[in-house]
Amino acid sequence: MPRPPKFYHPLREIRAAAGGLSQTAFAELVGVSMPTIQAIEGGKLRLTPKLAARIAEATGASETELLKGSQGKARTLEGTKYTAAAFQAWEATRQRRSKPQHHTSSLLQWCEWLLKAAQSSGDAALMKARTQLIESMERIRVSLGLEDTVNAELLLFQSVETYSAEISQWKKAQLPRIQRLGYHSSMPFGAKTRFTLSWQVTPSWSPGTLPPAPAPTNVDLIPAGYCVIGLGTAGCRMAEAWWKGLCRDHGILPENGQALHGSPTGNWQGFFRRVPQITEPDKYVPRAIFADLDQSSLQTIAMAGSDLYHPAAFCFGEQAIGNVFAGARHAGSRALVETVSKLLARQAQDVGGVSGVFLLHSLEGGTGGGLAQQLLGKLKSDLPASPVICVCPLPDPALGHSVTAPYNLALTLEAVSQGAQAVLLFDPQRLEEEAIRRWKVEPRDVENMPNRLIASGLCAFSGPLRFPGADAVPLLLPDWLRMVCGDRQSQELALLAPEISPLQAKLSAKSAIHTAEEIVKACTSACKPNNSSLPVTLLLRGRQAEDVWGTTRGSGFLLPEKFRITPQRSPEGFETCTFIQEARAEAARFHEFAIQASQLLERRAYLQWFDALQITESDLARAVSALRLVADRLVGGESPSPPL
């Protein structure tokens, strides 16, 4: 039999009265290690005066009773019995006494009274008091090194201005809003080119003006709802990186899903749903779905985001199938797609329906491509009016690919061509080169860099959907696609190639302050449009200069006249340039894969693996032919494709 404890302390009763805290939570509350708490409660260790003082400060118990420890009866400072009600009363008193908002509100009230007193003494006294207050705040900011912290807080208050038209119409437009966007007559595009320019702006430290506030919109009545679905290992990793960027843009903590300032900013309802909490602040859960046939590939994401994502957001299959295309005839993938479809319907219940779906998956992977084929067919029948955008990394020749990659790419691209409206093709190899050359990232640290840069590009692409402008509400995905992809009468798939760069790399290093026209001119001068008639999109994200606050209108702010460009410290930096045009430069790569797939078919190589999944040779031949047609269309018919 175990020996009885030598002495007894009333910590167990205190812990039970303090909301039924676990030993770990109680140890964090008093600031000691959990083994120490276990030893004291087990009667193996006596309380020291220092530790007793900590527990008394954190729980409101009597320090004298804690040090006695032999009676086993917890008492408060007043000598009454320690209960849950006594702990709650003590906690409420302590919070009122040390709540930082109380001190902040008092400080703001004193500043207001000081300015009122100066105003009553005359305009000269008012201006002098105001100037001295601003100078004092500036000295505090500089002395404490709060430049990045203050700007990070202001990052939440963003405004997006977008205009899309042919270059000939840009020249004729005289609207002030269009002129503020930075249009200039030397743009290197043809007169018939549809040019879309979008500015996503956040304020900078400017204590001489009113602080910004989120612009009111009517999107809260029937908000648009978007869902992000990661398929396969590559798609789930891209989705995880993108959700971190979305949380940062809207002021949501990626650790627990809570808002930094009471409520997220912008049109957060499009990508997040609010979950009320009883004892804690409300959580904002992403409309995210992660699906993979290999359960082990999602364990890291599920563990890292356990407090952010809903547990049901992770959909696992029965077993991995390797690099073979998991198409519609694979039983395990069919069941997984049904689970994803039901989860998608549940996630759209708190909005006006699914306004768009983002599918993130690999082109050459078997799981991602196969699940994308089935899910696109399901979405086409269940949600025919909801546009679908596929986000895919291009095959990276530096990493090599599986022997079945040509087959998988042909089958995936055929399915995407039939079910999606646009595809954003990111080149991982080029992104790694940009990270090393533009952001000065060490080569040894570029392992997850492509996913982070893809997330930065997706944040820029979705900015007009998530933030309003001074004169308009956030765009809807169908309208945004018409701007970016143009009017495609034949309903052909738009293959788009985004390029992401820091703004600093486009501008002169001699100056940190630039006008909108200077920034747009520098960014468009480096653009090399493939064809004068194809749409071109320029997405700019920047921070306004401190001394040129944009003219306020309502509670929002207009596009400022000047911008401050700072050195980029990481690819997640806000000052970026994203250039999007049709992926004609990738035609040669698609032709190469078509040739490889045709050569494999001639030798009937690896067909037995696909026969087991009921994918016939004729299915592969049809997909390879469709891949060759896509490559020919990207070339534009100007040069014949090589013989297969």
Protein Blocks (a to p, Z undefined) as FASTA:
>chain_A
ZZddfbdcfklmmmmmnoopafklmmmmnopafklmmmmmnopaccdfklmmmmmmmnop
afklmmnomnopacdfkopacdfklmmmmmmmmmmmmgmklmmmmmmmmmmmmmmmmmmn
ojklmmmmmmmmmmmmmmmmmmnopmmmmmmmmmmmccdddddddfklmmmpccfklmmn
opafkbcbdfklccdddddddddddfkbccddddddfklmmccddddddedjklmmmmmm
mmmmmmmmnopafknopafkopaghjkklmpccdddfkbccddddddddddfblklmmmm
mmmmmmmmcfklpccdfbdebjadcdfklmklmmmmmmmmmmmmmmmmmpgbjfbdcddd
dfkbmklmmmmmmmmmmmmmmmmmbccddddddddfknopafklmmmmmmmmmmmmmmpm
bdcdddfklmmmmmmmmnopafklmmmmmmmmmmmmmmmmmmmmmpccfkbccddfklmm
mmmnopafkopacddddddddfklmpcfkbcbdcfklmmmmmmmmpccfbfkbccddddd
ddddfklccddehjbccddfbdcddddfbfkbmbdcdddddfkklmmmmmmmmmmmmmmm
mnopoklmmmmnopafklmmmmmmmmmmmmmmmnoomaccddZZ
